[in-house]
C-alpha cells in the first residue's frame, strides 16, 4: 500500500496543477469575455455619440461646430482624445489624467503615447461632414474595464498567497508531528533497551570473573558495548546533541571497519574501501554521525545485494564553497530519478522487508543535527548510486 501511495504522489501533484490551470484559464476567459462585451458597448456608445454629433451638424446652420461638439461629444465619460489628423494634431482630451490647462511639451508627448495605445485597442472614429474632415475621436477603456482586466490576476495572487501560507503551515505541522513521533519512538526504544541491557552487562561481568580471557565472552562484551552505543544514540533523538571538534575521518573509518568484518554475513562479495589522504577536523557528534555513516554503508551494501560489487567512500574539501564532502558510492542497482527525493521519506523503501526509516533518519542526523546536506548526487538504474554529505567546513 505504501509503495502505491508514493508511486502516485507525483501524479496527484500533476492532477492538482492541471485543475489549477483549468480554473485559472476559466477565470481569465470569463473575465476577458466580460471585458470584450464592455468594450463593444463602449464602442457602440461612442459611435452613437459620433453619429448624433454628425446629425446635429447637418441641422446646425452656424459655421462654428465647436458648440455642438462641446454639447455632445464632451458629455461622454470614456477616456477620449480628439485630433485633427489620425495620428497627430491633438486638439483636446478628457478623462486621461492630464490637465487641460498649462500643457507642457512632456504632457503633449504623454498624450500622443496614450493616443497610440488607444488606437491599438480601438479603431479611431473619423468625423466627416460632406467632403470635410472634422477630425478623429480616439477612445480607450473605462476605469471599470481596467479594474476588471486586473481582477483575475489579483484573485490568482491572493489565492496563491493563501495556498502558499497554507502549504508552509501544513509542512510545519507535519514536520513537528514527524519530529515528535521520531523522538517518542526513539526515547521509548532507548528506555526499553536500557533495563535488560544493564542486566546483561552485569551478568557478563560475573561470567568474566569465572572465565577469564574467554574469547567468546570478549566478543559478547563487544556486542554488548555496541548495544549500549545504539541505546545511547536513540536517547539523543529529539534533543539537541552536543557537537565536539574532532577527526571526522576517524568516525568514518570505525563504521567502515565495523561493516568490513560483517560483509560475509550478508552473503555477497562486496569490496568496502575508504579513501582518505589527510585528517579532517570538524564539529560533530561521534555517536550520531557514525550512525548516519553506518546507515549509508548498509544501504549501499544492500543495493549490491548478492552480486559482486564495490562500495567506495571518499572525503575531500570543496574549497570554493568551504564545504567538506563525503561521498558513498556503490555499484548497485541504482535509483530512478523520480525517487531521488522519495528515498528520504519515512516509509518509502524498495526492499521487500524494508521499513523505509534508515535514510530518513540519516538525513535528519546530517541536516537537523549537523547543519549539513544529504542528497543523491548521482544515480542510474543498473549503474549504482553516489550519496553525498556536505558539511560546512
Residue pairs with C-beta under 8 A, 6 or more apart in sequence:
2 347
2 348
2 356
3 348
6 342
6 345
6 347
6 348
9 342
10 338
24 152
24 156
27 152
27 155
27 156
28 152
31 148
31 149
31 151
31 152
34 148
35 141
35 145
35 148
35 149
38 141
38 142
38 144
38 145
38 148
39 121
39 122
39 141
39 145
42 78
42 122
42 139
42 141
42 142
42 145
43 122
45 76
45 78
46 76
46 78
46 80
46 125
46 137
46 139
47 125
49 72
49 73
49 75
49 76
50 73
50 125
50 127
50 137
52 72
53 68
53 69
53 72
53 73
53 127
54 127
54 128
54 129
56 68
56 71
56 72
57 65
57 68
57 129
57 134
58 129
60 67
60 68
65 129
65 134
73 80
73 82
73 137
74 94
76 94
76 139
77 95
77 142
78 95
78 139
78 140
78 142
79 94
79 95
79 96
79 114
79 118
79 139
79 140
79 141
79 142
80 93
80 94
80 95
80 96
80 137
80 138
80 139
80 140
81 90
81 92
81 93
81 96
81 111
81 114
81 115
81 118
81 137
81 138
81 139
82 90
82 91
82 92
82 93
82 135
82 136
82 137
82 138
83 89
83 90
83 91
83 115
83 135
83 136
83 138
84 91
84 135
84 136
85 135
85 136
86 124
86 126
86 136
87 115
87 116
87 119
88 112
90 108
90 111
90 112
90 115
91 135
92 100
93 100
93 111
94 100
96 111
96 114
96 140
98 107
98 110
98 111
99 107
114 140
115 138
117 140
118 124
118 138
118 139
118 140
119 138
121 140
121 141
122 138
122 139
122 140
124 136
124 137
124 138
124 139
125 136
125 137
125 139
126 133
126 136
127 133
127 134
127 135
127 136
127 137
128 134
141 149
178 346
179 238
182 237
182 238
182 361
182 364
183 237
183 238
183 239
184 238
186 234
186 235
186 236
186 237
186 238
187 234
187 235
187 237
187 238
189 231
189 234
190 231
190 232
190 234
190 235
193 227
193 230
193 231
193 234
194 231
197 224
197 227
197 228
197 231
200 224
200 227
201 224
201 228
204 217
204 220
204 221
204 224
207 214
207 217
208 214
208 217
208 221
211 217
229 287
232 287
233 287
233 288
233 291
236 285
236 287
236 288
240 369
241 285
241 287
241 288
241 369
242 285
243 283
243 284
243 285
243 369
243 370
244 283
244 284
244 285
244 286
245 281
245 282
245 283
246 281
246 282
246 284
246 286
247 279
247 280
247 281
248 280
248 281
248 282
248 284
248 289
248 315
248 324
248 326
248 391
249 276
249 279
249 280
249 315
251 284
251 286
251 289
251 290
251 293
252 274
252 276
252 293
252 313
252 315
252 326
253 274
253 276
254 290
255 290
255 293
255 294
255 297
256 272
256 274
256 297
256 313
258 294
259 272
259 294
259 297
259 298
259 301
260 272
263 270
263 272
263 301
266 301
266 302
267 306
268 301
268 304
268 305
268 306
268 307
268 308
268 309
269 307
269 308
269 309
270 301
270 304
270 308
270 309
270 310
270 311
271 309
271 310
271 311
272 297
272 301
272 310
272 311
272 313
273 310
273 311
273 312
273 313
274 312
274 313
274 314
275 312
275 313
275 314
275 315
276 314
276 315
280 315
280 317
280 324
282 324
282 391
282 393
284 370
284 391
285 369
285 370
288 365
288 369
288 370
289 365
289 370
291 361
291 362
291 365
292 361
292 362
292 365
292 366
292 374
292 389
293 326
293 328
295 358
295 359
295 361
295 362
296 328
296 359
296 362
296 387
296 389
297 311
297 313
297 328
298 358
299 358
299 359
299 387
300 311
300 328
300 329
300 330
300 332
300 385
300 387
301 311
301 330
302 332
302 351
303 330
303 332
303 333
303 334
303 384
303 385
304 311
304 330
304 331
304 332
304 333
305 332
305 333
309 330
309 331
309 332
309 384
310 329
310 330
310 331
311 328
311 329
311 330
311 331
312 327
312 328
312 329
312 330
313 326
313 327
313 328
313 329
314 326
314 327
314 329
315 324
315 325
315 326
315 327
316 324
316 325
317 323
317 324
317 325
317 393
318 324
318 325
318 390
322 392
322 393
323 390
323 391
323 392
323 393
324 390
324 391
324 392
324 393
325 388
325 389
325 390
326 388
326 389
326 390
326 391
327 377
327 386
327 387
327 388
327 389
328 386
328 387
328 388
328 389
329 384
329 385
329 386
329 387
330 384
330 385
331 383
331 384
332 384
332 385
333 381
333 382
334 379
334 380
334 381
334 382
334 383
334 384
334 385
335 343
335 350
335 376
335 379
335 381
335 385
336 381
337 379
339 348
339 350
340 375
340 376
340 379
342 348
343 350
343 359
343 376
344 359
344 360
344 363
344 374
345 356
345 360
346 356
346 357
346 360
347 355
347 356
347 357
348 356
349 355
349 356
359 374
362 374
363 374
366 372
366 373
366 374
366 389
366 391
367 373
367 374
370 391
371 391
371 392
372 389
372 390
372 391
372 392
373 388
373 389
373 390
374 387
374 388
374 389
375 387
375 388
376 385
376 386
376 387
376 388
377 386
377 387
377 388
378 385
378 386
379 385
379 386
